[in-house]
Amino acid sequence: MSNQHCPGFESNKTLKEVKIKCPGCGKEWGIFSDETEKNVKCPDCGMIFDPKTAVVK
C-alpha cells in the first residue's frame, strides 16, 4: 500500500465539520469549515443565508 494521497489532501487535512441550522425551517446539517465564508442554501426550504449566523453550539 502506498503512502501517497490525492493532490489536495494536505490543504483539506485541517477542515472541520460545522453544524448549522436553517433560520427558515430549522433543518440542521453540517458544512465544512472552509464553507462558512460564503452563503449557503438550505437543502429543504431553499433559503439562502450566512452560515456564521446559524452555527449550532
Legacy VTK file of the C-alpha trace (Angstrom):
# vtk DataFile Version 3.0
C-alpha trace
ASCII
DATASET POLYDATA
POINTS 57 float
0.000 0.000 0.000
1.249 3.460 -0.863
1.539 6.442 1.478
0.596 8.802 -1.352
-2.540 10.900 -1.086
-4.605 12.736 -3.660
-3.217 16.172 -4.704
-5.487 18.267 -2.444
-5.048 16.160 0.690
-2.750 18.470 2.683
-4.949 21.549 2.259
-8.030 19.620 3.395
-6.487 17.980 6.479
-7.486 20.870 8.732
-11.135 21.068 7.658
-13.708 20.515 10.391
-17.447 19.964 10.239
-19.569 22.917 11.346
-23.180 22.199 12.313
-25.628 24.849 11.139
-29.383 25.327 11.441
-31.578 26.982 8.824
-33.279 30.065 10.282
-36.217 29.478 7.927
-37.247 25.858 8.517
-34.966 24.679 11.338
-33.180 21.932 9.380
-29.772 21.106 10.834
-26.871 19.834 8.739
-23.094 20.037 8.520
-20.814 22.026 6.251
-17.019 22.149 6.071
-15.258 24.921 7.987
-13.993 26.497 4.759
-17.604 26.985 3.595
-18.510 29.437 6.372
-17.216 32.392 4.358
-19.946 32.146 1.712
-23.721 31.982 1.850
-25.337 28.555 1.943
-28.663 27.286 0.634
-30.883 25.118 2.809
-31.432 21.729 1.149
-35.019 21.604 2.457
-36.601 25.044 2.065
-34.092 26.716 -0.289
-33.460 29.728 1.952
-30.052 31.361 1.371
-28.291 32.652 4.484
-24.939 33.410 6.119
-23.880 30.225 7.959
-21.883 32.206 10.557
-25.204 33.420 11.975
-26.645 29.902 12.201
-23.955 27.783 13.925
-25.347 25.182 16.313
-23.324 25.161 19.534
LINES 1 58
57 0 1 2 3 4 5 6 7 8 9 10 11 12 13 14 15 16 17 18 19 20 21 22 23 24 25 26 27 28 29 30 31 32 33 34 35 36 37 38 39 40 41 42 43 44 45 46 47 48 49 50 51 52 53 54 55 56
